[in-house]
């Protein structure tokens, strides 16, 4: 779909770019749909915030700070005044949290709530999805699997330990994009991609665009995720690699910047994890002991042809 | 709603603006919702085109050419491949018709089709809604009332003469924004506004922002519209002033440019109509013989507070 809407030589990126003089204008549009993206227990203010986070996360991955935003809302005819206020306040709070200015927008009537957010920023250069070099190390900005677990709990009534359930649900309702870390460290990155379509999709896309092989030798899971998977008879890879909606990002960098990147991450409290390395070849493989298993792209694709 | 999403000193405009160096980036977002904006007989390709026209029309009013666009689609899970192709081809055709480049976008699942279009252009200056001067003449880029009549025919099964019905329906399905005229004549305009929220809304907003009184002494109706109104027992003012969805615009200009503007309009085949003049005072009045009746704003407001 996206390919047909774009240009002939279309290389998929996290954000769209156009130039004004020497300045690159970075643009991203993202839509949050009530019936699709909003579990029944989610607060409207968190839904509004998440519609912003989805866009901010792409800017974070590219190391660009969003400066302006425009918003289009669809609201059902019967929506209450108090819900409209909650939406309006939600956008004001989110624009303060992520330090951009809402320029305006429009409201429309629709069958369900739809929040479409478009953010803008400027930069001299962005880090692309292609660009990973042989010998680079691969990082993810956080552990994976909490969001998919949270969705299993919210949508399929799966059970887990109280503290885990809280953490998993919070990762669905109030995800935290890594904007400050992305902006201040992009100079060290050779390639990056927002991982909200699923970690397996992200890794495969980056490896493919970079024309390299990605080896994952440290899966960014956590003991409590494996435990939740086991007790609910879910394949743990499904939660960690194929869930999506984690507003983290994956990046590659030369080994020589490992120490400085890790130091910066600590000072910004961004829990980065070294998950593997880039080598010659193609595809993505998970290394466990001496065995390599191919990791296919099973992430989240809307109507992709 | 929009006021609360915007800034403290919010003056409503057709487009949003931010600056990069000395260049103004013009941005507009507009959403077309299947259940709200798409009469059952409308072709998908025309719906797609109209979602673009709604944005282009605001650019036309401000005299700026859109150069880039991004698109967000909500599509129902069950949509057919052939409809997806029609949507995709529709966007490609519309981007060619209005000469801008689609940078990308995203697709989402939703209960109904929703097309959200955001267009971008650059300019050194735009014509504002405020700016009309006492003594200026007021123009509209086309006759009004066809679209409202078309909607009466499509949605409320009203009847009319065959040629009129065709013209009225065509104005709903394939509206023509006045982009070339707006871009090439903006240097003569003192104020402009897209009229798609209804002519009464447009005139009241321009008069109020410009701190002047607008006198309408030549209502931009047509004999066939009055005839349709009469035979269907509809108040003609409702069709002409309060309908909306006409992707025309209203502009004011000094008398000294009347001749050159009319000459340019003829050469671009844009049917401009001189509808009145700007004077001291406030409000909008329709002058008929020696009588002045106040024209209130009864146009189309979505959830405006």
Boltz contact constraints between the chains, C-beta under 6 A:
constraints:
  - contact:
      token1: [A, 1]
      token2: [B, 107]
      max_distance: 6.0
  - contact:
      token1: [A, 4]
      token2: [B, 88]
      max_distance: 6.0
  - contact:
      token1: [A, 5]
      token2: [B, 91]
      max_distance: 6.0
  - contact:
      token1: [A, 5]
      token2: [B, 102]
      max_distance: 6.0
  - contact:
      token1: [A, 5]
      token2: [B, 105]
      max_distance: 6.0
  - contact:
      token1: [A, 6]
      token2: [B, 104]
      max_distance: 6.0
  - contact:
      token1: [A, 16]
      token2: [B, 70]
      max_distance: 6.0
  - contact:
      token1: [A, 16]
      token2: [B, 103]
      max_distance: 6.0
  - contact:
      token1: [A, 16]
      token2: [B, 104]
      max_distance: 6.0
  - contact:
      token1: [A, 18]
      token2: [B, 68]
      max_distance: 6.0
  - contact:
      token1: [A, 20]
      token2: [B, 20]
      max_distance: 6.0
  - contact:
      token1: [A, 20]
      token2: [B, 23]
      max_distance: 6.0
  - contact:
      token1: [A, 20]
      token2: [B, 122]
      max_distance: 6.0
  - contact:
      token1: [A, 23]
      token2: [B, 20]
      max_distance: 6.0
  - contact:
      token1: [A, 27]
      token2: [B, 70]
      max_distance: 6.0
  - contact:
      token1: [A, 29]
      token2: [B, 70]
      max_distance: 6.0
  - contact:
      token1: [A, 29]
      token2: [B, 72]
      max_distance: 6.0
  - contact:
      token1: [A, 29]
      token2: [B, 105]
      max_distance: 6.0
  - contact:
      token1: [A, 29]
      token2: [B, 118]
      max_distance: 6.0
  - contact:
      token1: [A, 31]
      token2: [B, 72]
      max_distance: 6.0
  - contact:
      token1: [A, 31]
      token2: [B, 108]
      max_distance: 6.0
  - contact:
      token1: [A, 33]
      token2: [B, 74]
      max_distance: 6.0
  - contact:
      token1: [A, 33]
      token2: [B, 108]
      max_distance: 6.0
  - contact:
      token1: [A, 33]
      token2: [B, 110]
      max_distance: 6.0
  - contact:
      token1: [A, 35]
      token2: [B, 111]
      max_distance: 6.0
  - contact:
      token1: [A, 36]
      token2: [B, 109]
      max_distance: 6.0
  - contact:
      token1: [A, 68]
      token2: [B, 18]
      max_distance: 6.0
  - contact:
      token1: [A, 70]
      token2: [B, 16]
      max_distance: 6.0
  - contact:
      token1: [A, 70]
      token2: [B, 27]
      max_distance: 6.0
  - contact:
      token1: [A, 70]
      token2: [B, 29]
      max_distance: 6.0
  - contact:
      token1: [A, 72]
      token2: [B, 29]
      max_distance: 6.0
  - contact:
      token1: [A, 72]
      token2: [B, 31]
      max_distance: 6.0
  - contact:
      token1: [A, 72]
      token2: [B, 116]
      max_distance: 6.0
  - contact:
      token1: [A, 74]
      token2: [B, 33]
      max_distance: 6.0
  - contact:
      token1: [A, 88]
      token2: [B, 4]
      max_distance: 6.0
  - contact:
      token1: [A, 91]
      token2: [B, 5]
      max_distance: 6.0
  - contact:
      token1: [A, 102]
      token2: [B, 5]
      max_distance: 6.0
  - contact:
      token1: [A, 103]
      token2: [B, 16]
      max_distance: 6.0
  - contact:
      token1: [A, 104]
      token2: [B, 6]
      max_distance: 6.0
  - contact:
      token1: [A, 104]
      token2: [B, 16]
      max_distance: 6.0
  - contact:
      token1: [A, 105]
      token2: [B, 5]
      max_distance: 6.0
  - contact:
      token1: [A, 105]
      token2: [B, 29]
      max_distance: 6.0
  - contact:
      token1: [A, 107]
      token2: [B, 1]
      max_distance: 6.0
  - contact:
      token1: [A, 107]
      token2: [B, 302]
      max_distance: 6.0
  - contact:
      token1: [A, 107]
      token2: [B, 303]
      max_distance: 6.0
  - contact:
      token1: [A, 108]
      token2: [B, 31]
      max_distance: 6.0
  - contact:
      token1: [A, 108]
      token2: [B, 33]
      max_distance: 6.0
  - contact:
      token1: [A, 108]
      token2: [B, 302]
      max_distance: 6.0
  - contact:
      token1: [A, 109]
      token2: [B, 36]
      max_distance: 6.0
  - contact:
      token1: [A, 110]
      token2: [B, 33]
      max_distance: 6.0
  - contact:
      token1: [A, 111]
      token2: [B, 35]
      max_distance: 6.0
  - contact:
      token1: [A, 111]
      token2: [B, 111]
      max_distance: 6.0
  - contact:
      token1: [A, 111]
      token2: [B, 112]
      max_distance: 6.0
  - contact:
      token1: [A, 112]
      token2: [B, 111]
      max_distance: 6.0
  - contact:
      token1: [A, 114]
      token2: [B, 114]
      max_distance: 6.0
  - contact:
      token1: [A, 116]
      token2: [B, 72]
      max_distance: 6.0
  - contact:
      token1: [A, 116]
      token2: [B, 116]
      max_distance: 6.0
  - contact:
      token1: [A, 118]
      token2: [B, 29]
      max_distance: 6.0
  - contact:
      token1: [A, 118]
      token2: [B, 118]
      max_distance: 6.0
  - contact:
      token1: [A, 122]
      token2: [B, 20]
      max_distance: 6.0
  - contact:
      token1: [A, 302]
      token2: [B, 107]
      max_distance: 6.0
  - contact:
      token1: [A, 302]
      token2: [B, 108]
      max_distance: 6.0
  - contact:
      token1: [A, 303]
      token2: [B, 107]
      max_distance: 6.0
